[in-house]
Amino acid sequence: ELVANLQKNIKGSQTEIARSLQAMRIPATGVPSDPALAAEFAQRSRVDLTTMLGDYGGADQVRLMADLYSRTGAPHKKGAFIKGASKAKLIGNAIYEVWQHALLTNPVSQMKNILGNIVSVFLSDIETAVAAGIGTARRAAGGEGGVTFSDLNAKVFGQTMSFMTALKASARSFATGTQSSKVDPAQGPGQRHVPAFSGEAFGATGATGTSIDVLGNAFTGGRVAFRALEFGDTFFKVLASQGKTWEQAMSAGRARGLKGEDLSDFIADFVNDPPQYALTRADAEAKYVSLQTDFDAAGKGFKAIQNIPGMRWMVPFLRTPYNSFKWSFIDRTPLGLFWGDTHRMLEAGGRERDEAIARISVGTSIAMTAVTLVMGGRITGGGAPNMQERATERRLGIQPYSLKVGDKYYSFIGLEPFASTLGIWADIGQIMASGHLKTEEDVGELFAAAIAGTAYNLTNKSFMQGFATFIEATSDPARYSKGMAENLIKSIVP
């Protein structure tokens, strides 16, 4: 009997191993036979190729690189071309990486990143609740489709169920020391990330490579700053993606008219093995919540600024600030009716339309609340429009962009993207309350106030200070160039 059981288990294992090996013979790049899956496969391939070309600067830039390579001549020159950077550039990249870590070593920065993610996930659930209310009202009026409160319940349930999974994933990302996805790598785009201050980046091996690795870890503090960023982002990205997956599972099941056990079985199968479209949407939700969405056409234009020699020192971080700007100034304001992702969602109709209206509604509610609180003296914007009045406010201890509790001010700067939304409307509220507008009902004056508030709020962001200072130094070198150099030197200190 013992031998028979052993033989049974051995044969079972052999069968499973044979199936696994047979599955490995399936070409990874093969086109599926199912026409629907084949179309989806082709679409993903186009997206991947377009993204790759975009990372390298677009089709024209790739053609230029190919032309330069073809004209390098001798094989050793081609090898040098492929290897790319000179020693001077490699050293510059290493120094740049050390500087990026120095900028992010403050525990306050890490805490603001975590709090910002918490606010983003929380507001995402609130917007889903508003979208569910909109969908319920439309269905009550005889319409069809849209978001339901069951979708909201499934989304929150999925976030709750994935808590331990998210914690393990974030701990793993911290332990492995991967590059934070919020930090733009110093290497060329489209490449596997290699730490700039490492033996591999310098092409060194043996004792030399080990020495460079040791120095790189020492000067970057073990890259703890990047690891901590990725720890927080990974945790909330898992929560967001799992919540979105459960939400889609509930929506798809109810669309099929399933109820009771049939619905439960469908959701379980869906979550265990999500279709490709669900994975794509879940990944997009994770990136959106953590402000890591891929650059759109306008973003790629701004990204090109970093390719100007020396400009990356003025704008060390771009992806997160750019997405924060879109989240606050476009997606959740009336501008979303005409531009951006919110406009696209409105045109798509159905669920996406409900979600788009919810975004604008929540953003407008925040705006009205902020203006009301400014009028009541409970929060502050950047200060009075007049420079002398702002100086007076500082002498009186009135802290900018803060919530007043009792006699103390608590800054909300850094809780991106929520801080930008709250800050811009606080600025507009202060401009309106300052008495500098002759007629509050005048649309032109209010529009000018909104533009002024947006510009002031944006240029006061810490991630825009380097670029703003650079523009000042360009316009008046004698006055601002010394200050720009001093600020850059100070920023090297962790």
N, C-alpha and C positions, 0 to 999 in steps of 0.2 A: 504493500500500500504506500509506503514511504517513497519507494522508487517510482511508482506510478505517478504520485503527486509531483515529484521533482521533474519527471519527464514532461508532464503536462505544462508546468510553469516554464520550463526551458523552451518547449515548442511554441508556447504563446509569445515568449520574448523574441524568439527568432522571427516569428511572423510579423510582429510589430516593427522590428528592425528592418526587415525586408521591405515593408510598406514605406518606411521613412526613407530608405535609400532609393526606392523607386520614385518617390515624390521629388527627390533631388534631381532627377533626370529631366524634369519639366523645365523648359527654358524660361529663365526669369524674365526675359524681355519678349516672350511670345505674346501674340495677340489672342485674346480669348475668342473661342468659337461663338459664344453667345453674342448676337449683334448689339444688344443693349450694353453688355459689359465691354465689348470692343469699342463702342463709341465713347464710353467713359474712360477707358484706357487711353484712347487717342487724345482725349481732352486733357488728361493728366500729363501726358507726354508733352503736349504743346505748352502747358503751364510751366512744366519743369524747364523746358528749353528756353522759353521766354524769360523766366527768372534768371537762368544762368547767363544769358546774353545781357540782361539788364545789370547783373552784378559786375560784369566786365565792362560796363559803360555803353552797352548797346551794340547793334550790328556793325555800325561804322567803326567803332573802336576795335572790335574783334577783327575786322578786315585790315585795319591799320596794323594791329599786332602781327597778323599773318604775313603781311607785306614786309614788315621790318624783319621778321624771322627769315623770310625767303631771301632777303638781301644781305644776310650776315656773312655768307660765304663759307669759310672753313668750318669743319665740324667742331673744333674747340670753341669757336666764336658762337656757334649755335648753342653749345652747351652752356656757355656763359650767359647767353640771352635767356635760356630757359631757367637757369638758376636765379637770374633776376638781379636782386639788390646787390649793390656794392657794399664793402665793409663799412664805409661811412654811413650808409643808409641803415645797415643792420644795427650799428651802434646807436643811431638816432632812434630807431624803433624800440630798442631796449630801454633807452632813457625815457621815451614817451610812455612805455608801459609802467615804469616805476612811478612816473608823475601821475598817471591815472589812478594808481593805487593810493598815492598820497592824497588825492582829492577825495577818495571814498573811505578813508580810514576812520573818520569821525563816527562814533556809534549813533549820533543823532541822525546822520544821513541814512544809516541802515534802518533805524527805527521808523523814520519817515517813509521809507520804501515799503516797509511792512504795513504801516498804518494806511498808506495810500492804496495798497492792494486790498486791505480789508474794506475800505470805503468803496472801492470799485465793485467788488463782489456784492456788497450790501446794496448798492444802488442798482446793480444789474437785476437783483431779485425784486427790488421795488418797481423797476420799469416793467418787469414781466407781470407783476401784479396789476399795474396800471393798464398794460396791454390786454390782460385777461378781462379787466373791467370793460375796456372798449369793445372787445370781441363779444362779451356777454350782452352788452347793450345792443350791438348790431344784430345779433341773433334773435334777441327779443323783439326787434323791429321787423323781423322776417328775413334777415340776411343769413348768410351761411359762412362757415369756416372761421378762421381766426384763432387767437390764443384763448385757452380756457384756464380756469383756476385749477383744474386737474393737472395741467401742464406745469403750473407754478408749484403745486405740491410735489410732483415728480422731480422737478429741478432741485428744490430744497432737500428732498429726501436723498437724491443722488449725491449732493454736496456733503450731507451728513454721513452717508454710508462710506464715502471715499476719504474720510478724515485720516484714518490710519494709513491708507495707501499713500495719500499725499505726504504724510509725515515721513514715511519710509523713503519715498522718492526724493524728497528734499534733503534728507540726511545723506542719501547716496550721492546726490549732486554735490553736496558740501565735501564729502569724503574724497570724491574723485578729483575735485579741484578743477572742474570744467570752466571754460570761459563764460562769464556772465553774458547772457544774451542781450542785456541792456547796454553792454559796452561794445562799441564798434571796434573790431580788431584792427591792429596796425598793419597786418599783412594784406596782401592783395585780395580783392573780393573773389568769392567763389572757391577759395581754398580751404582745406581742413585747417582748423585753428591750431596754430603752434605758438606757445608763449614766445613773445619777441625776445625776452631775456632768457634764452635757453641754448643748450649745446646744439639741439636739432635745428633751431632757427639759424645759427651761425654755421651750420654744416660741419661742426666739430665733433670728433669722436674720442674715445679713450679718456685719458686723464684730463685733456683740455676741455672736452665736452662736459665731463663731470664737474670740473671747476666752474665752468660758466653756469651750470645748473645750480650749484651751491650758492654762487653769488646772486643769481637771479632770485632764488628763494629768500635769501637774506635781505636784499634790497626791497623786495615787494612784501616782506613780512609773511612769507609763506602763501602769498596771494589770498590771504584771508578776506580781504575786502571784496574781491570778485566772488569768492565762495559764499560769503554771507549774502550778497545780492542774489545769487542763483538759488540759495537755500529758500529765501523768502518768495522769490518768483515761482520756483517750481511748485511749492506747496499750494499756492493760490491758482496756478495754472491747472493743476490736477483737479482741484475743487471745481473750477469753472468748466473744464472739459467734461468731467463726469456729470456735473449737473446738467449741462447741455445735452449729453447723450441720453440721460434718463428723460429729459423733457421731450426729446425727439421720439423716444420709444413710446411714451404715453400718447403723443400726438398721432404717430403712425398707427398705433393700435386702435385708437378711437376712430380714426378715419376709415378703418376697415370694419367698423361696427362691432368690434369685439367687446365682451363684457365678462366680468367674473373671472373664473379660472382661465378661460381662453385668453383674456387680456393679460393676466398675470404671466402665463406661459410665454405669450408673445413678447412682453417686456423683458423677461428673463433672457430669452434667446437673443433679442435685439441688443441688449447691453453686453451680453457675453461675446457676441460676434457682430459688431455694428457694420452696416453697409458702408461703402466708401464715402457716399455723400454725407453720412452722419459723422464719420471721422473727420472729414474736411471741415464741416461746420463746427465741430467740437474744438478742433485745433484753432480755427479762426476766433472762436469765443475766448479761448485761453490766451491767445496773443492780444486780443482786444482789451481784455480786462487788465492785463499786465503791461499795456502800452508798448507792445512789441510787434504790432502789425507791420507787415512788409510795406516798404515805401510804395506809394502810388506815383503817378507821373510827376506831380509837383514835388513830392518828397525826393525823387531821384534828382530833380533839378537842384534842390538844396544840398543833396549829398555831394553833388559835383563840386560844391564850394570847398569841401574838405580836401579835394584833390589838388587845390592850389597850394603850392609850396608854402609851408609855415602856417597855413590856415587851420590845420587840425589842432594847433595849440590854442587858437582862439575859440574853436567850437569842438571841444573834446568829445561831447556826447550829442547826438543828433536824433537818433531814432525815437527815444523816449520823449524828449521835448516836442518833437514834431507831432507825435501821436497824441500827446497831452494837449497840444494846441487844437488839433482837430476835434478831440473829445469835448473840449470846453467851449471853444469859440465858434464851432460850426455844427457839430452833431446835435448839440443841445441848446441851440439858439434858433430864432426864426430863419437864420441863414441856411439851416438844414433843409428848409423847404425848397431851396433852389440849388444847393451844391452838396457835394460830398456823399458819404455812404448813406446818410439819412435820406437824402433826395432819391438815391437809387432804390432804397427800400420802399419809399412811398410809391414809386412807379411800379415796383414789383407786385404790390397789392397783397391781399390775404394776410397771413401771419406777419409778414415783414412790414406791411403797412401799419398794422396795429403796434408793432414794436417801434417803428419810426415815430408815430404820433406820441407814443409813451415817452420816448427820449426827449422830444421837444417839450412835452408837458412837464416832465420832471425838471428839465433845465429851466423852464419858465417859472416854475414854483420856487426853485432855489433863488432865481433872480428877484422875484417879488419879496421873498423872505429876507434876502440880503439888503435890499433897498429899505425895507421897513425897519430892520434892525439898525441900519446906519442912521436913519432918521431918529431912532430912539436912543442912539449913542451906545448900543450894545456891541457893535463890531466896528472896525475901522478899515478903511482902504489904504491907499498909498499916502494919503494926506491931502491937504488943501491944494488946489491948483496953483496958488501963488507961492513962490519960493519963500518969501518972508513969513507967510502964515504957517508954512510947513515947519520952518525953524522954530517958530513960537510953540507949535504943537510938541516938537521934540523936547524943548525946554520944560514943558509942562508934564513930560513923562508919558505923552500919548504915543503908544507904540503902533507902528503901521501894520496892516494886515493881521489884526489880532481880534480875539474875542474877549470882551471885558466881563469879568466875573467879580463882582464887588468893586474893589479898587485896583485890581490887578489885571494885567493884559496877558493873554496867552496866544502866542503866534500860531496861525494855521498855515503858514507858508511851508511848502514842502509836501503837504498832503495831496500830491497830484494824483489824479487830475481834478479832484474836487476843489482844491485850493484856487485853481485858475478860474473856475466858474464862479466861486464865491467872491474872489478878489476883483474880477472885472466889474461885477455888479455893485460891489462895495465902492469901487472907484466912481462908477457912474452915479451912485447915490450921493457920494460926497460932492461931486461936481454939481449935481442938481441942488443940493442943500446949501452950497456955498454962497449962493446969491449972485454968482457970476453970470448965470443965465438970465437974460432979461425977461424972457417969456417961456415958462415951462411948457406951455402948450405948443410952442413953435417946433414943428417937426424937424426943421433944419438944425435948430440949436441942439435938440436932443440927439440927433444923429451925430453931430459934431462931438457931443459929450461922450457918446458911445465909442467913437473912433479914438478920442483922446484917452478914454479909460482903458481901452484895449491896448493901445500903444504903450501907455505908462505901465500897465500891469505886466505886459510881455517883456519889456526891457528891464524890469526890475527882478526878473527871474534869475536865480543864481546861474543857471545853465546858459543864460544869454549875456551875462556880464562881460565875458571875454570879448564876444563879438561886438557888443555895444561900445566897449572901451576902444576896440580897434577902429570902429567907424569914427569915434571922436578924435582919435590920434591921427587918422587920415585927413580929417577936415581941418584940424588945428595941431600939427605936430609939435610946435613949440610949447604948447600948453599941456597937452595930454600924453605925449610919448613917454615922458619920464614916469608918470603915474602908471602907465600900462606896463612898463618894464618892472617897476617895483611890485605891482600886483602879481605878475607872473612869477617873480622870484619868491614872493611870500607863499604862493600856492604850492611850491615844491615841498614845503614843510608839512609833514603829515598832520 
